[in-house]
Amino acid sequence: MFFTLFLLISNVWAVEPRAYQKKPDIKSEAVVVGSQIFFKYGFKDPKGVYQEWSWQDDYTKLKNLSDQFGVVGKDGDLGLGFFVKHPLVGLLPDYNKILTHYQSTVLEIYRHWNRIVETEKLNRRESIDLLLRFLQDYPYGIPPSELGGKIIGGLLVPPLSLISSWADCDSKSILMATILSLDPYFKDKMAMILVPGHALLGLEVVTQPYDETYEYRNRTFVAAEPTGLSRTPFGRRNSPYSDVLAIIPLTGPEATIVENVPTNNGLKALTQSDCPEEGLLVEYYSNLDKGKVQVCMLKVGSDFIKNGPLLKYDASGQPKVKETYNRGMKL
């Protein structure tokens, strides 16, 4: 039986957010086709221009990585070291461990962000504001304290935030930090700022007049609020938080993974197993593309439509472009 799953809230975890908020003029979409999940996210950049970023990943990989997070039982295993005991706050997620473990799941978001930063020659503060807009327009929801029989402490780790298509303040903050951990400049200039009932990110950059900051062991972190419909600019806070529970410096792994992840040159030939159920793998030569094409087709009545991956080859026989279709529509 042909199987396509549309996800706004992943029914693998069957979790409904509380206080869900989504702006009407943005797009947030996650679609599973076969073994792949396709993301399409639209937001308004700091200039008010609509941007749309799309990427894909291995759905099973993201699911398994998400399942690894959480504590089983109040006195159980701390879940691959994803929780630590803070001397003042008590049991907290190990944000540095999460950042490192889930770094690969946000690589394509980093590439979209970095491409615009380089193309438009944005300075550091402008680049931060761009990423803040991406996350501020990302739908908001409050996670449960437990999920799938595990205590998650109300935190969605990055792959689960992406699959679910919503996140709350600390989930957005660690998502932003994980993206920035891929950047050589920002990777060791971040901190999670925990205040009563809220979390935000702090970034160690040159301060400007009127910046709202947090001090920690001779380091100054400028407030970055990835949460809120108000689209708070970098250097400002959503509210005048008077109490600080904890400031936790963050550091990305020493060896960045950006250069080691294959691009289109790592494409592999399609096999029948790449097609969704009831799909048929077809190969033909395209005069337009001057090369071989492989595509999964689905019979609907007397017609065949594209459904699943399509792979184009160059004249030398090497794969060059991969596309994906869902019942005739290109994703």
Secondary structure, 3 states (H helix, E strand, C coil): CCCEEEECCCCCCCCCCEEEECCCCCEEEEEEECCEEEEEEEEECCCCCEEEEEEEEEHHHHHHHHHCCCECCCCCCCCCCCEEEECCCEEEECHHHHHHHCHHHHHHHHHHHHHHHHHCCCCHHHHHHHHHHHHHCCCEEECCCEECCEECCCCCCHHHHHHHCCECHHHHHHHHHHHHCCCCCCCCCEEEEEECCEEEEEECCCCCCCCCEEEECCEEEEEECCCCCCCCCCCCCCCCCCCCCEEEEECCCCCCCHHHCCCHHHCCCCCHHHCCCCEEEEEEEECCCCEEEEEEEEEECCEEEEEEEEEEECCCCCEEEEEEEECCEEC
